[in-house]
Amino acid sequence: MLGVLVISDSPSHCAAAEGALRLDGRAVRTEPNVERGLVAMREWQPELVLLDLGVVLTPGALASFLRDPQVRDGVCVIVVASPPQLQLVGVGVRVDDIVVPPIEEEELRLRVSRALAVNGRDEGSVLRRRALIIDRDRYTVTLDGEVVALTFKEYELLTFLASNPGKPFTREALLSQVWGYDYYGGSRTVDVHVRRIRAKIERREQYIETLRNVGYRFVDVEYEANLE
């Protein structure tokens, strides 16, 4: 499980970060200042630090933090900076991303996932698609932190679609990829399984889209944003 250290003395920032990141199955630890944060980094060795610039008041203090060996050696750093604090993170300051408060949980989740993926720190066996998490090592699916009970074929079909966000597949292609070339059932098998998966995971948002006269595709917010 990936660890995220939040360094902030703002209760609202800490609460938003914990709510967003624990929903993704990440371990979260909060510390109120840089000194305690650096101690926590040595003890806990997180993969990512969310640093509130409200506790780092000068460029020199920020530079000192970023030069610390615990930070310099491969830890991702995302800073929370109000508009007046943005001058602290000008060109040449090594941070992976910037969040301007108020912290929006969906935005923070996306920024954390992007930063970890870019730096090769995210778990290769875990697919994170918004509130949906697929652990391919444990064959488990969770939604909003709750385990989703799927049959094995439902799990395989969902995992295949989620591994190819935005890419359309015909029913025949899905039968071939998930059920195998020697399966002789009809395409209605795919429809039945998709319907059952949707009933279990689409409580408040759509994950699988039906493409008329084509088949299905997994809808991913990040993928759709890249098309715009």
C-alpha positions in Angstrom: 0.0 0.0 0.0 1.4 3.4 -1.0 2.0 5.9 1.8 1.2 9.6 1.5 2.6 12.1 4.1 0.6 15.3 4.6 2.5 18.1 6.2 0.0 20.8 7.1 -1.4 22.6 10.2 -4.7 23.2 8.4 -7.5 20.9 9.6 -9.5 21.4 6.4 -6.5 20.5 4.2 -5.7 17.4 6.3 -9.3 16.3 6.3 -9.7 16.7 2.5 -6.4 14.9 1.8 -7.3 12.0 4.1 -10.8 11.7 2.7 -9.5 11.7 -0.9 -6.5 9.5 -0.6 -7.8 6.8 1.8 -10.7 6.4 -0.7 -8.0 5.2 -3.1 -6.7 2.7 -0.6 -3.6 4.8 0.2 -2.2 5.0 3.7 -2.2 8.6 5.0 -0.2 10.2 7.8 -0.4 13.8 8.8 2.1 16.0 10.6 1.7 19.7 11.5 5.1 21.1 10.6 8.2 20.4 8.5 10.3 19.2 11.5 7.9 16.5 12.4 7.3 15.8 8.8 11.0 15.0 8.2 11.0 12.7 11.2 8.0 10.9 9.9 9.6 10.5 6.5 12.6 8.8 8.0 10.4 6.5 10.1 7.7 5.8 7.6 9.3 6.3 4.1 6.2 7.5 2.2 6.0 7.5 -1.6 4.6 11.0 -1.8 4.5 14.2 0.3 1.7 16.7 0.2 3.3 19.8 1.5 1.2 22.8 2.6 3.2 26.0 1.9 1.4 27.5 4.9 4.0 25.8 7.1 7.0 26.8 4.8 7.0 30.5 4.8 10.2 31.4 2.9 11.9 30.3 -0.3 15.0 29.3 1.7 12.9 27.1 4.0 11.3 25.4 1.0 14.7 24.9 -0.7 16.1 23.4 2.5 13.2 20.9 2.7 13.6 19.9 -0.9 17.3 19.4 -0.5 16.8 17.0 2.5 18.1 13.5 1.5 14.8 11.9 2.4 13.0 14.2 0.0 15.6 14.5 -2.7 16.0 10.7 -3.2 12.9 9.9 -5.3 10.0 11.0 -3.2 7.2 12.8 -5.1 6.3 16.2 -3.8 3.0 18.0 -4.4 2.6 21.4 -2.8 -0.6 23.1 -1.6 -0.1 26.8 -2.4 -2.5 29.7 -2.1 -2.2 32.4 -4.8 0.2 34.6 -2.7 2.3 31.5 -2.1 2.8 30.6 -5.7 5.9 32.8 -5.9 7.6 30.2 -3.7 7.4 27.6 -6.5 8.7 29.4 -9.5 10.8 28.0 -12.3 13.5 25.7 -11.1 11.8 24.6 -7.9 11.6 20.8 -7.9 8.1 19.9 -7.2 5.9 17.4 -9.0 2.6 19.3 -9.0 0.8 22.2 -7.3 -2.7 22.3 -5.8 -4.4 25.6 -5.1 -6.9 25.5 -2.2 -9.7 24.8 -1.5 -8.6 21.2 -2.1 -11.1 19.4 -4.3 -10.9 15.7 -3.5 -11.3 14.4 -7.0 -8.7 16.7 -8.4 -6.2 15.7 -5.6 -6.7 12.0 -6.3 -6.0 12.6 -10.0 -2.9 14.7 -9.3 -1.5 12.2 -6.8 -2.1 9.3 -9.2 -0.4 11.2 -12.1 2.6 12.2 -10.0 3.2 8.6 -8.8 2.7 7.1 -12.3 5.1 9.6 -13.9 7.8 8.8 -11.3 7.2 5.1 -11.6 6.1 4.8 -8.0 2.5 3.5 -8.4 1.7 -0.2 -7.9 1.8 -1.9 -11.2 -0.7 -4.5 -10.1 -3.4 -2.0 -9.1 -5.7 -0.2 -11.5 -7.2 3.0 -10.1 -10.2 4.4 -12.0 -11.7 7.2 -9.9 -13.4 5.5 -6.9 -12.9 2.0 -8.4 -9.8 0.1 -7.5 -8.9 -3.2 -9.1 -6.1 -5.2 -7.4 -4.9 -7.7 -10.0 -2.6 -9.6 -7.5 -5.4 -10.2 -5.0 -8.3 -10.4 -7.6 -10.3 -7.9 -5.6 -12.4 -4.9 -6.6 -13.3 -2.0 -4.3 -15.6 0.9 -4.8 -15.5 3.9 -2.4 -13.5 1.7 -0.1 -16.0 -1.2 -0.1 -15.4 -4.6 -1.6 -17.5 -5.4 -4.7 -18.5 -9.0 -5.0 -17.9 -10.1 -8.6 -17.9 -13.5 -10.2 -14.6 -14.5 -11.8 -15.8 -13.7 -15.4 -17.3 -10.4 -14.2 -13.9 -9.6 -12.7 -12.0 -10.5 -15.8 -14.3 -8.5 -18.1 -14.1 -5.4 -15.9 -10.4 -5.7 -15.6 -9.9 -6.0 -19.3 -12.1 -3.0 -20.1 -10.5 -0.9 -17.3 -7.0 -1.8 -18.6 -7.9 -0.2 -21.9 -9.8 3.1 -21.0 -11.5 4.8 -23.9 -10.9 1.9 -26.4 -14.1 0.4 -27.9 -14.4 -3.4 -28.1 -17.0 -5.4 -30.1 -18.8 -8.2 -28.2 -17.0 -10.7 -30.4 -13.6 -9.2 -29.4 -14.6 -9.3 -25.7 -15.7 -12.9 -26.0 -12.3 -13.7 -27.6 -10.2 -11.8 -25.0 -12.1 -12.8 -21.8 -13.8 -16.1 -22.6 -11.2 -17.4 -25.1 -11.3 -18.6 -28.7 -12.8 -21.9 -27.9 -15.9 -20.4 -26.3 -19.0 -21.1 -28.3 -21.6 -19.0 -26.4 -23.3 -16.0 -28.1 -22.6 -12.3 -27.8 -25.5 -12.0 -25.4 -23.2 -13.5 -22.7 -21.2 -10.2 -22.8 -24.4 -8.1 -22.5 -25.5 -10.1 -19.4 -22.1 -9.8 -17.7 -21.9 -6.0 -18.5 -25.4 -5.5 -17.0 -24.5 -7.4 -13.8 -21.2 -5.4 -13.5 -23.0 -2.1 -13.9 -25.5 -3.0 -11.3 -22.7 -3.5 -8.8 -20.3 -0.6 -9.6 -22.4 2.2 -11.2 -24.0 3.6 -8.0 -23.3 7.2 -8.8 -21.3 7.4 -12.0 -20.9 5.6 -15.3 -17.9 3.3 -15.9 -18.9 1.2 -18.9 -20.4 2.9 -21.9 -22.5 1.1 -24.6 -21.5 2.1 -28.1 -24.5 1.6 -30.4 -23.8 -1.0 -33.1 -20.3 -1.5 -31.8 -20.0 -2.8 -28.3 -18.6 -1.4 -25.1 -15.8 0.7 -23.7 -14.5 1.8 -20.3 -15.1 5.5 -19.6 -12.2 7.1 -17.8 -12.2 10.7 -16.8 -8.5 11.2 -17.3 -8.6 9.7 -20.8 -11.6 11.9 -21.8 -9.8 15.0 -20.5 -6.8 14.2 -22.7 -9.0 14.2 -25.8 -10.2 17.7 -25.2 
